[in-house]
């Protein structure tokens, strides 16, 4: 997949893998997203998916790392977000900002775009951008699709199965 991921909004189209220079805004949003996700990950066995639809609805998904089983899922449009001074509301706000910014790196944004976080790092799969899609986790775990990190995931945390040998590529 080719896309403008250099953060300047034009002309810098390149193959996925490395950025020509760090994208500070993307990194800041990803770090804040991971930080805001921590209180909503009550167990070290869980990790989250954050996905935005073309209509602007945000989905929060929780999975168990042992069997990649879905534990919980909630969705909301911006009008239905929790108060921003709550843990969930803070995550909804920053995750939306991250995903809107990330979608702007695509020439034609996908219908659903998301990232995963373990509360430490943030990663996404440009070739299969919607973590809620059937088989998404299995494609990552089997190496059929490669995750790209914005901020490194914990290599011994709940995403270790997803980021083992296939997590060789880091955006910056």
N, C-alpha and C positions, 0 to 999 in steps of 0.2 A: 504494500500500500504506500502511496506517496501522498504527502500532505505537508502543509506549511506548519512546521512545529518550531520554527526558530524564534517565535514570539514577536516578530516585527510586523506581522500581518500581511506580508506580501513578498513574492519573489523568491523566498528562501526555500522553495520546495526541495525535499530530499527524501531519501529512503529512511525508514525507521531504523533506529539503532542508536545513533549519537546525535547530539545537537551541535551545531557549529559553535555555539557559545551557550553558557548556562542561561536558563530562563528564570530569572529571579521571581517573577510574579507567580509562575506555575509552582515553583518550589515553596514559596511562602504559603500559597493556598493549600498545597498538599500537607505541609507541616502542620498548619492550623487544623486541617481536617482530621489528621491522625490524632492530634491533641484532643480535639473535641469528641472524638469517638471513644477514647479511653474510658470515660465514666459509663458508657453504654455497652461496654464489653466486660460484664461482671465476672466472667470466668476466663482463665488463660486458655481454655479449650475452644473459645469462640473467635470468629473473625467476621467482618462485615462486608457487604456489598452496598454501594451507593450508586443509584442509577437514576438518570433523568430521562423522561420521554420527550418527544418532539412537542408535546402539549405543555411541557413544563412541570409535570407531576414528578415528584421525587419519591423513589422507593428506597427504603432501608431494609436490608436483608441480613439475617444472622445465620451463620452455618457453624456446625461442629467440625473440628478438624479431623477427628477420628474416622468418620464415615462420610464426610462432606454433606451431611444431612441438613436440610433447612430446619431451623429452630423457630424462627419468627420472621414476619414480614409486615411492614406497615407502609402505607403510601399516603401522600398528601400533596395538594397543590399549595402554592405559596400563601394563598388566603387562609388555608387551614393549618399552617405551621404552628407549632407550639410557641409560647412566648420566648423571645430571644434570650431571656435571662435564665431559661431552663437548659439542662444539658442537651435534651433532644432538640430544642429550638436553636441553640447555638450550632449544633451539628447540621441541622437542616439549612441554616443560612450559609455557612461556610461551604458545605458540600455543593449547594446550588451554585455558588460563585465559582468553585473549582470546576464543576462540570460544564457550566456555561462557557467559562474561559477555555477549557480543553476542547469543547465542541467547535469553538472558533478556529481551531488549528486544522480542521477538515475543510476541504473545498466544498463539500456537501455534507453537512453533519448527518450522522446516522440517526435513525428513528429512536434508538435507545442507546445511551452512552453511559458507561459506569466505570467505577474503580473498585478495588478491594482495599481494605485496610485491616491491620492487626492492632491498631492503636500506636504503632511505631512508625510504619511506613505506608506508602500508597503506591499501587501499581495498577496497570490496565493492559488490555490486550487489543491492539489496534486492528487486528484482523477479525476479531469477534468482540466488538465493543460493549455488548450488553451482558453483564454477569448473570442476569436472571434468565437468560435464554437456556432452553433445555440442553444439557450436555456441556455447558460452558465450563464448569469446574472440572469435569472429567477430561476435557480437551487440554486444560492447563496441566493437570496432574500427569497425563500421559505424554506430554511434550508435543502434542499435535498443534498446539498454539503456544506462542511465547508471550509471557508477561514482560512488560517494560516497566521499570521502576521510575517513579518520579522522586520518591524518597525511599530508601531501602527498607524492605520488610525485615522483621527479625528472622534470621535464618534458622533459629531454633524454636520459633514461636508457632502459632497455629497455622500459618501459611507455608510452613517448611515443605510440606508435600507438594505445594504448587510452585515453589521457587527453588527447588533443588537444582538439578542439572540444567533445567530450562531457563533459569533466571540469570543468565549470563549478560543480558543486555540492560544497561542502565541509561536513562536519558541524559543524565548529567550529574 
